[in-house]
């Protein structure tokens, strides 16, 4: 009998076992990878959730501390003016939800200026916690507002410039919280002092005449400038005498406080203390309005209706409890040969352009603004939460403003065609003047400045309050 031996079957079985083992290993490897991936994603999601919670818990602590500085009598007085306010400190604890804690402290480095630290922790399990720390510098600007300066530029960054201009500060000082450059054949005359925190640079082609020049690089009259406490007399004489930084005074535009400008305008509108009159180029009435609060488009429509060479007049009215206050929820652009007369205060939430362009549609020409002060105890001025720009088409006659010109951003005055007179003051984060055509003449009036900042004769809370009602956040820093 012939017997055939099959030698291939054991070999095939071995290959199958190897392939099956490799397949199982790959499946096991993939399963381990996906399990690790899933667990990692879960940990990341949990970490993000906890990080978000700790952040908002710390932020809640910061906001509560700021609220206490504005509304808690003990905190407010201790922060601002009580004996020892230059080194005052306080703290409190909160547990906003289970297994969490927030520790909040404040420490002053001088009166009305300090740092708030909020540290929040969440328990994650035995011996494990998550933490977030927020540090916030806070301050209230001095009630003197502008260091007796009708020109006040309060930005700690960004220099102010005067180019090809004639500037006359007929009473008061000029203050810049950074560097000031005077150049390109400019002539600047200041009855008081020129005070800068940074350098004061005057080009060879320009001139500066003042009572004293007190800056980081110049101290030409040490007895008038005075020196910082940390400087010796010889050091002051040789190395200049920079002024102490002064933050720009904040204005309450649209908070929920009844003293905010938007709420003042709403109250005036509700009580019928708003009156606007529009006249055409022949001085004939073309519109009236009893509104105090306008959208950007609504106010633009009023300017459009008066037409080329027409005038829009914002009248002053009061019933003894509320005062006409005009508020625009957007920007203002005066163009196309219009005139705007403000008897009191006009406030805008965005940039204000006066004569930046001559043409609007088919209308063209110079544009003119006049601001009149209604009297003691009433605010007057042009106040913007953005920028204020006066351009080359900003006047067809000499401009007279009695009020506060205030911008949270920059005030820029470019190629003023005719003399520009301001009684009151200019406050901005940054100031630039380029006007080869006509002089800018300024006259300090601290009462007008205060009325414009506070919206009346005195700040909310009583007469003699030395600080702004707004708590300004100087910096915000986060860490884990």
C-alpha positions as semicolon CSV with decimal commas, in nm:
position;residue;x (nm);y (nm);z (nm)
1;X;0,000;0,000;0,000
2;X;0,123;0,347;-0,089
3;X;0,103;0,596;0,197
4;X;0,125;0,973;0,119
5;X;0,243;1,193;0,405
6;X;0,091;1,552;0,421
7;X;0,368;1,763;0,563
8;X;0,196;2,104;0,489
9;X;-0,081;2,098;0,752
10;X;0,130;2,160;1,062
11;X;0,304;2,447;0,888
12;X;-0,026;2,606;0,787
13;X;-0,159;2,573;1,144
14;X;0,148;2,752;1,276
15;X;0,100;3,042;1,036
16;X;-0,263;3,077;1,140
17;X;-0,166;3,086;1,505
18;X;0,094;3,354;1,436
19;X;-0,151;3,565;1,232
20;X;-0,420;3,531;1,499
21;X;-0,174;3,629;1,768
22;X;-0,062;3,935;1,572
23;X;-0,422;4,034;1,503
24;X;-0,511;4,004;1,869
25;X;-0,203;4,208;1,960
26;X;-0,300;4,483;1,713
27;X;-0,658;4,483;1,841
28;X;-0,530;4,495;2,200
29;X;-0,290;4,779;2,109
30;X;-0,564;4,976;1,936
31;X;-0,799;4,915;2,224
32;X;-0,538;5,037;2,472
33;X;-0,473;5,344;2,255
34;X;-0,839;5,435;2,227
35;X;-0,890;5,374;2,598
36;X;-0,591;5,597;2,681
37;X;-0,711;5,858;2,430
38;X;-1,061;5,855;2,582
39;X;-0,927;5,886;2,936
40;X;-0,694;6,170;2,829
41;X;-0,978;6,358;2,659
42;X;-1,190;6,308;2,968
43;X;-0,912;6,447;3,188
44;X;-0,866;6,746;2,951
45;X;-1,238;6,817;2,952
46;X;-1,245;6,791;3,331
47;X;-0,939;7,015;3,356
48;X;-1,099;7,278;3,130
49;X;-1,420;7,264;3,330
50;X;-1,235;7,309;3,658
51;X;-1,013;7,586;3,513
52;X;-1,320;7,773;3,391
53;X;-1,488;7,739;3,729
54;X;-1,184;7,859;3,922
55;X;-1,148;8,157;3,686
56;X;-1,507;8,271;3,728
57;X;-1,494;8,214;4,105
58;X;-1,186;8,440;4,121
59;X;-1,349;8,694;3,891
60;X;-1,656;8,697;4,118
61;X;-1,427;8,774;4,410
62;X;-1,260;9,061;4,218
63;X;-1,598;9,207;4,122
64;X;-1,723;9,187;4,481
65;X;-1,411;9,368;4,605
66;X;-1,458;9,644;4,344
67;X;-1,823;9,673;4,443
68;X;-1,718;9,715;4,807
69;X;-1,471;9,989;4,711
70;X;-1,757;10,180;4,548
71;X;-2,043;10,105;4,787
72;X;-1,925;9,974;5,125
73;X;-1,862;10,282;5,347
74;X;-1,586;10,115;5,550
75;X;-1,396;9,986;5,249
76;X;-1,452;10,307;5,052
77;X;-1,324;10,541;5,324
78;X;-1,034;10,314;5,416
79;X;-0,931;10,284;5,049
80;X;-0,950;10,657;4,978
81;X;-0,890;10,887;5,271
82;X;-0,887;10,736;5,621
83;X;-0,561;10,770;5,820
84;X;-0,325;10,501;5,698
85;X;-0,499;10,464;5,360
86;X;-0,156;10,455;5,193
87;X;-0,094;10,111;5,349
88;X;-0,449;9,988;5,413
89;X;-0,538;9,627;5,347
90;X;-0,837;9,400;5,398
91;X;-0,957;9,050;5,305
92;X;-1,262;8,824;5,298
93;X;-1,350;8,464;5,207
94;X;-1,635;8,320;5,005
95;X;-1,760;7,970;4,918
96;X;-1,968;8,018;4,606
97;X;-2,032;7,645;4,553
98;X;-1,957;7,306;4,714
99;X;-1,593;7,200;4,754
100;X;-1,471;7,546;4,652
101;X;-1,325;7,845;4,831
102;X;-1,223;8,197;4,726
103;X;-0,986;8,415;4,925
104;X;-0,986;8,785;4,833
105;X;-0,746;9,049;4,962
106;X;-0,662;9,409;4,880
107;X;-0,346;9,598;4,965
108;X;-0,294;9,969;4,900
109;X;0,040;10,104;4,785
110;X;-0,093;10,459;4,823
111;X;-0,430;10,617;4,897
112;X;-0,696;10,521;4,642
113;X;-0,458;10,285;4,462
114;X;-0,393;9,921;4,538
115;X;-0,395;9,560;4,419
116;X;-0,674;9,307;4,461
117;X;-0,578;8,937;4,468
118;X;-0,845;8,666;4,437
119;X;-0,739;8,301;4,481
120;X;-0,997;8,028;4,412
121;X;-0,953;7,656;4,479
122;X;-1,169;7,351;4,400
123;X;-1,117;7,017;4,574
124;X;-1,066;6,735;4,319
125;X;-1,016;6,443;4,554
126;X;-0,789;6,324;4,832
127;X;-0,496;6,564;4,843
128;X;-0,573;6,724;4,504
129;X;-0,693;7,078;4,430
130;X;-0,719;7,313;4,133
131;X;-0,630;7,681;4,176
132;X;-0,660;8,009;3,984
133;X;-0,517;8,346;4,096
134;X;-0,621;8,683;3,954
135;X;-0,436;9,004;4,040
136;X;-0,595;9,337;3,952
137;X;-0,452;9,685;4,002
138;X;-0,725;9,937;4,089
139;X;-0,730;10,309;4,151
140;X;-0,949;10,615;4,170
141;X;-0,826;10,927;3,995
142;X;-0,762;11,236;4,203
143;X;-1,050;11,474;4,247
144;X;-0,827;11,761;4,137
145;X;-0,872;11,587;3,804
146;X;-0,610;11,756;3,588
147;X;-0,340;11,895;3,818
148;X;-0,478;12,241;3,731
149;X;-0,408;12,169;3,364
150;X;-0,645;12,270;3,082
151;X;-0,446;12,025;2,865
152;X;-0,431;11,682;3,029
153;X;-0,309;11,369;2,846
154;X;-0,337;11,074;3,080
155;X;-0,214;10,769;2,884
156;X;0,078;10,588;3,049
157;X;0,177;10,471;2,699
158;X;0,187;10,673;2,379
159;X;0,347;11,014;2,355
160;X;0,164;11,342;2,288
161;X;0,279;11,568;2,007
162;X;0,253;11,932;1,902
163;X;0,364;11,998;1,545
164;X;0,364;12,314;1,331
165;X;0,129;12,478;1,581
166;X;0,072;12,776;1,804
167;X;-0,059;12,672;2,145
168;X;-0,135;12,924;2,418
169;X;-0,226;12,797;2,765
170;X;-0,335;13,126;2,911
171;X;-0,394;12,994;3,262
172;X;-0,289;12,668;3,425
173;X;-0,043;12,392;3,349
174;X;0,004;12,134;3,077
175;X;0,021;11,772;3,194
176;X;0,130;11,464;2,996
177;X;0,146;11,121;3,158
178;X;0,415;11,009;2,914
179;X;0,647;11,196;2,676
180;X;0,569;11,528;2,505
181;X;0,724;11,628;2,172
182;X;0,713;11,990;2,046
183;X;0,849;12,010;1,693
184;X;0,826;12,144;1,336
185;X;0,835;12,519;1,407
186;X;0,582;12,513;1,691
187;X;0,543;12,792;1,945
188;X;0,401;12,690;2,283
189;X;0,330;12,941;2,560
190;X;0,217;12,814;2,900
191;X;0,137;13,053;3,184
192;X;0,196;12,771;3,433
193;X;0,416;12,462;3,426
194;X;0,474;12,191;3,168
195;X;0,452;11,866;3,366
196;X;0,546;11,535;3,206
197;X;0,604;11,190;3,350
198;X;0,830;11,105;3,056
199;X;1,071;11,318;2,856
200;X;1,001;11,668;2,726
201;X;1,154;11,713;2,381
202;X;1,160;12,052;2,205
203;X;1,312;12,064;1,857
204;X;1,556;12,335;1,751
205;X;1,295;12,487;1,522
206;X;1,037;12,518;1,802
207;X;1,002;12,722;2,119
208;X;0,852;12,667;2,463
209;X;0,791;12,946;2,712
210;X;0,660;12,841;3,055
211;X;0,692;12,908;3,426
212;X;0,877;12,579;3,469
213;X;0,949;12,261;3,276
214;X;0,933;11,951;3,493
215;X;1,003;11,622;3,318
216;X;1,214;11,309;3,327
217;X;1,495;11,484;3,141
218;X;1,443;11,851;3,243
219;X;1,404;12,033;3,571
220;X;1,493;12,391;3,492
221;X;1,342;12,536;3,811
222;X;1,382;12,295;4,100
223;X;1,211;12,521;4,352
224;X;0,904;12,548;4,126
225;X;0,891;12,191;4,000
226;X;0,971;12,019;4,325
227;X;1,121;11,671;4,311
228;X;0,995;11,323;4,373
229;X;1,045;11,217;4,735
230;X;1,303;10,958;4,631
231;X;1,530;11,212;4,461
232;X;1,810;11,411;4,612
233;X;1,835;11,779;4,519
234;X;2,149;11,731;4,309
235;X;1,997;11,434;4,129
236;X;1,686;11,640;4,054
237;X;1,891;11,924;3,914
238;X;2,106;11,704;3,690
239;X;1,860;11,440;3,578
240;X;1,525;11,614;3,556
241;X;1,220;11,599;3,773
242;X;0,945;11,376;3,633
243;X;0,596;11,436;3,766
244;X;0,414;11,166;3,961
245;X;0,182;10,971;3,723
246;X;-0,182;11,080;3,734
247;X;-0,439;10,849;3,576
248;X;-0,704;10,996;3,346
249;X;-1,025;11,061;3,537
250;X;-1,295;10,816;3,435
251;X;-1,644;10,930;3,338
252;X;-1,954;10,718;3,395
253;X;-2,103;10,692;3,047
254;X;-2,364;10,417;3,067
255;X;-2,351;10,213;3,388
256;X;-2,665;10,128;3,583
257;X;-2,590;10,408;3,829
258;X;-2,851;10,688;3,814
259;X;-2,555;10,931;3,795
260;X;-2,432;10,788;3,462
261;X;-2,472;11,021;3,166
262;X;-2,703;10,780;2,983
263;X;-2,936;10,755;3,281
264;X;-2,929;11,134;3,321
265;X;-3,033;11,167;2,957
266;X;-3,310;10,911;3,001
267;X;-3,442;11,091;3,309
268;X;-3,438;11,425;3,126
269;X;-3,624;11,271;2,833
270;X;-3,882;11,108;3,062
271;X;-3,948;11,442;3,233
272;X;-3,970;11,646;2,913
273;X;-3,647;11,839;2,957
274;X;-3,516;11,786;2,604
275;X;-3,545;12,039;2,323
276;X;-3,367;12,035;1,987
277;X;-3,419;12,289;1,713
278;X;-3,295;12,260;1,356
279;X;-3,263;12,560;1,122
280;X;-3,184;12,574;0,752
281;X;-2,938;12,810;0,580
282;X;-3,200;13,088;0,585
283;X;-3,242;13,049;0,962
284;X;-3,590;12,899;0,919
285;X;-3,694;12,620;1,161
286;X;-3,701;12,283;0,983
287;X;-3,723;12,039;1,274
288;X;-3,782;12,003;1,647
289;X;-3,723;11,708;1,878
290;X;-3,800;11,625;2,240
291;X;-3,552;11,337;2,258
292;X;-3,235;11,326;2,466
293;X;-3,116;10,976;2,369
294;X;-3,046;10,896;2,003
295;X;-2,916;10,606;1,804
296;X;-2,630;10,686;1,568
297;X;-2,869;10,693;1,270
298;X;-3,129;10,909;1,448
299;X;-2,875;11,180;1,529
300;X;-2,733;11,162;1,178
301;X;-3,084;11,216;1,041
302;X;-3,118;11,538;1,243
303;X;-2,791;11,670;1,098
304;X;-2,899;11,569;0,748
305;X;-3,236;11,747;0,777
306;X;-3,086;12,090;0,854
307;X;-2,903;12,072;0,522
308;X;-2,595;12,251;0,392
309;X;-2,516;12,563;0,598
310;X;-2,790;12,467;0,844
311;X;-2,761;12,453;1,223
312;X;-2,866;12,198;1,485
313;X;-2,920;12,352;1,831
314;X;-2,926;12,143;2,150
315;X;-3,104;12,365;2,401
316;X;-3,060;12,374;2,777
317;X;-3,359;12,292;2,995
318;X;-3,407;12,197;3,360
319;X;-3,692;12,160;3,605
320;X;-3,468;12,172;3,911
321;X;-3,429;11,796;3,943
322;X;-3,309;11,686;3,599
323;X;-3,109;11,867;3,331
324;X;-3,120;11,824;2,955
325;X;-2,833;11,589;2,867
326;X;-2,795;11,470;2,509
327;X;-2,662;11,119;2,448
328;X;-2,576;10,939;2,120
329;X;-2,542;10,560;2,118
330;X;-2,274;10,559;1,852
331;X;-2,049;10,798;1,660
332;X;-2,107;11,158;1,551
333;X;-1,983;11,292;1,218
334;X;-2,027;11,664;1,151
335;X;-1,972;11,712;0,776
336;X;-2,120;11,872;0,466
337;X;-2,130;12,232;0,588
338;X;-2,325;12,191;0,914
339;X;-2,316;12,385;1,241
340;X;-2,377;12,229;1,581
341;X;-2,457;12,441;1,887
342;X;-2,447;12,262;2,224
343;X;-2,596;12,441;2,522
344;X;-2,482;12,196;2,786
345;X;-2,334;11,852;2,731
346;X;-2,335;11,613;2,433
347;X;-2,208;11,260;2,497
348;X;-2,119;10,996;2,237
349;X;-2,035;10,630;2,287
350;X;-1,800;10,626;1,987
351;X;-1,570;10,856;1,789
352;X;-1,670;11,217;1,719
353;X;-1,546;11,376;1,396
354;X;-1,582;11,753;1,354
355;X;-1,492;11,873;1,005
356;X;-1,279;11,575;0,909
357;X;-1,434;11,601;0,562
358;X;-1,604;11,881;0,373
359;X;-1,850;11,675;0,169
360;X;-2,158;11,475;0,268
361;X;-2,358;11,353;-0,027
362;X;-2,397;11,655;-0,255
363;X;-2,351;11,898;0,036
364;X;-2,014;12,052;0,110
365;X;-1,855;12,327;0,318
366;X;-1,693;12,404;0,651
367;X;-1,844;12,269;0,971
368;X;-1,869;12,455;1,297
369;X;-1,924;12,365;1,662
370;X;-2,011;12,598;1,950
371;X;-2,045;12,492;2,313
372;X;-2,204;12,717;2,575
373;X;-2,198;12,665;2,952
374;X;-2,552;12,685;3,101
375;X;-2,415;12,809;3,433
376;X;-2,291;12,696;3,772
377;X;-2,383;12,340;3,859
378;X;-2,457;12,226;3,503
379;X;-2,223;12,018;3,283
380;X;-2,111;12,148;2,946
381;X;-1,889;11,999;2,683
382;X;-1,831;11,733;2,418
383;X;-1,759;11,395;2,575
384;X;-1,669;11,076;2,388
385;X;-1,605;10,717;2,487
386;X;-1,386;10,691;2,175
387;X;-1,180;10,956;1,994
388;X;-1,249;11,322;1,913
389;X;-1,106;11,454;1,587
390;X;-1,114;11,818;1,477
391;X;-1,020;11,833;1,110
392;X;-0,931;12,096;0,848
393;X;-1,300;12,167;0,774
394;X;-1,395;12,221;1,138
395;X;-1,464;12,594;1,130
396;X;-1,580;12,877;0,905
397;X;-1,534;13,132;1,182
398;X;-1,350;13,166;1,511
399;X;-1,451;12,880;1,742
400;X;-1,551;12,941;2,103
401;X;-1,608;12,650;2,341
402;X;-1,695;12,684;2,708
403;X;-1,696;12,332;2,840
404;X;-1,500;12,010;2,877
405;X;-1,359;11,831;2,571
406;X;-1,309;11,471;2,690
407;X;-1,212;11,152;2,506
408;X;-1,135;10,815;2,660
409;X;-0,905;10,765;2,361
410;X;-0,721;11,036;2,164
411;X;-0,806;11,399;2,095
412;X;-0,657;11,505;1,762
413;X;-0,671;11,860;1,627
414;X;-0,549;11,890;1,268
415;X;-0,517;12,201;1,050
416;X;-0,758;12,424;1,239
417;X;-0,850;12,692;0,984
418;X;-0,927;12,973;1,233
419;X;-0,857;13,056;1,597
420;X;-0,991;12,795;1,840
421;X;-1,072;12,908;2,197
422;X;-1,155;12,668;2,483
423;X;-1,251;12,776;2,834
424;X;-1,260;12,471;3,060
425;X;-1,021;12,198;2,962
426;X;-0,914;11,910;2,739
427;X;-0,884;11,560;2,889
428;X;-0,775;11,262;2,680
429;X;-0,558;10,956;2,696
430;X;-0,344;11,114;2,425
431;X;-0,332;11,461;2,269
432;X;-0,196;11,566;1,932
433;X;-0,206;11,909;1,767
434;X;-0,101;11,988;1,411
435;X;-0,231;12,328;1,305
436;X;-0,025;12,548;1,080
437;X;-0,313;12,787;1,023
438;X;-0,447;12,918;1,352
439;X;-0,372;12,918;1,727
440;X;-0,533;12,703;1,993
441;X;-0,605;12,915;2,301
442;X;-0,691;12,746;2,632
443;X;-0,820;12,894;2,958
444;X;-0,839;12,677;3,270
445;X;-1,173;12,652;3,452
446;X;-1,167;12,377;3,715
447;X;-1,537;12,416;3,792
448;X;-1,629;12,345;3,430
449;X;-1,396;12,044;3,426
450;X;-1,548;11,902;3,746
451;X;-1,904;11,960;3,623
452;X;-1,822;11,781;3,299
453;X;-1,661;11,482;3,472
454;X;-1,927;11,443;3,739
455;X;-2,229;11,559;3,541
456;X;-2,301;11,838;3,789
457;X;-2,156;12,065;4,051
458;X;-2,026;11,789;4,277
459;X;-1,962;11,415;4,259
460;X;-2,236;11,174;4,374
461;X;-2,193;11,111;4,744
462;X;-2,132;11,461;4,871
463;X;-1,935;11,777;4,837
464;X;-1,559;11,767;4,862
465;X;-1,514;11,403;4,758
466;X;-1,147;11,396;4,656
467;X;-1,168;11,109;4,407
468;X;-1,355;11,014;4,093
469;X;-1,660;10,792;4,147
470;X;-1,521;10,538;3,899
471;X;-1,285;10,257;4,000
472;X;-1,030;10,224;3,719
473;X;-0,869;9,884;3,648
474;X;-0,500;9,947;3,578
475;X;-0,393;9,590;3,496
476;X;-0,531;9,234;3,504
477;X;-0,302;8,935;3,559
478;X;-0,387;8,564;3,586
479;X;-0,185;8,267;3,713
480;X;-0,237;7,911;3,834
